Amino acid sequence: MRVIVDMAKCQDHGQCAIAAPDVFRINDQGSLEYETSPAEEVRDDIEEAADVCPVQAILVEN
């Protein structure tokens, strides 16, 4: 699985970090950081994060 965030769209709302904190986090500067190749076990959380993203900036590839 591969996670891609369109950083041109991302507005750092942080909803993804709430839905999938093992994959997404807001750093000390207020910007999003994320794992590009997370474990399959967190797929449900990642898909939830993609669903709740207000600007739909998250893409999950198999």
Secondary structure, 3 states (H helix, E strand, C coil): CEEEECCCCCCCCCHHHHHCCCCEEECCCCCEEECCCCCHHHHHHHHHHHHHCCCCCEEEEC
